[in-house]
Amino acid sequence: MSTDGTNVIRIFTIPLQTPCGPQATCCGPIGQSEEEVQRLKEHIEHGLGVKVEVKDVLLGEDMREHREISALYRTFGAMCLPIITVGDEVVSMGNPASEEAIELLREKLSRADVTKKGGR
């Protein structure tokens, strides 16, 4: 894992909520439960042997340095969450299966290592 932040893996999400109330028929819940996010985080950490940061898209202090993620959220809404990034590059949007997220991250990290070493 790079110490310059280029290979930092982040999961951007919002807490599970029901904007119209739990019994509303107009829309369902949005966001991810704490358990769902924790499970994804742990699968990625164990699958790749890395640390993963979780950021709440609704918290200004979490998003101050991630304006591009805020823009994606404003454009696409909660359906684009969770967003998974490596450094500043979006690797996944939406709700991927853990295995899919790990494979996408593994591919991205291996390409970054090749590039860093002067390969293609």
Beta strands, then each sheet from edge to edge (+ up, - down):
strand 1: 9-13
strand 2: 52-56
strand 3: 83-86
strand 4: 89-93
sheet 1: 2+ 1+ 3- 4+
end
